[in-house]
């Protein structure tokens, strides 16, 4: 006959999950508070003030749109560097495959 009572372990598990979910919620709240805040300060703000209205009026991917995006690059580069919610934040890591497919290396490479 098994006299084991799993109540204690289950309650510990529930408490641990509660703490972990609370940590995730706090992290998300913090990220929400600072999301894209860098656009409100230099060096980004003046670029976005100038180019946001222009980009809104241009046809997406048109030559004029691409030119405006190119001119916005300094602000975008800064934005990506300081905002980890953008995949471009991690762009300076190159994934290199060597001649043997099983050999892979991550190498840093800043733009």
N, C-alpha and C positions, 0 to 999 in steps of 0.2 A: 504494500500500500504506500502511496506517495503522499507525504505530509507537507510537501513543499508548497508555500504560498507565494505566488509571483507578484502579489500586490506591491510590495516594497520596491522591487526592481521596475515595475511598470510605472509607479509614481515617480521614481527617479528619472526614468526615460521621459515622461511627460514634462517634468520640470526642466530637463536639459533642452528639449525641443522648444519649450516656452522661452527660455533664455536665448537660444539661437535665433528664433524668429524675431524676438524683441531686438536683438542686435542688428538683424537685417533691416528691420523697420527703421531703426535709428539711423542706420547708414543711408537708407533711401531718403529719409527726411533731410539729412545733411546734404546729400547730392542735389535734392530738389531746391534747397535754399541757395546753393551756389551755382546752379546750372546756368551756364552761359553768362555768368556775371562779368566775365572778362570782356564781353562786348560793350560793356558800359564804361570801360576805362581805356586809356591809351596804352598801347599803340593801336588798339582795335577800333575804338569808337569813331574816330574821324573817318576811317575807311568805310565802316558800315553806314555812317550818316551819308556819305557820298554815293556809295555803290548800291545799297539796298534798294532805293527807289528806282535806280537805273535798271537793275537786274529784274525787278518786278515788271517793268514795262517791255523788256526785250524778249524776243522769242527764244525759248530754251534751246541751247546748243547752236544758235545762229552764230555767225562770225562775230557779230557785235557783242553777243552774250559771252562768248569765249574770251574776247578781248577784255571785257570788263572783269571777268573772273581772274584773268591773268594779272590785271592791275590790282586786284584785291588780294593777291597771293601773300604779300607780307603780313596782312592782318590774319589771313587764314592760317598761315604757318604758325604764327604766335598762338592763335586760338587752339589749334590742334596740339601744340606743345604743352599748353597749360590745362587742357580739358580731356581727361582720360575717358570720357564717354564716347569719344570719336575713335574709330579704328585707326585713323591717321596718326593718332597719338603714338601708336606703336610702330609706325612706318619705318623708323630707323633700324628696326631689326630685320635683317634679311635672312630668309630661309634658303640656304644653299644646298643643293644636291651635288654630291660628287659623282665621279664616274661609276662607282659601285652604289646601286640604289639603297643598300642597307646602311650606308654611311651618310649620316646627315649631321649638319652642324648649324648652330645659330651663331651668327656673327653680328656684332653691333656695327652700324654704319649710319652716322648722322648725315643728314642732308645739309 
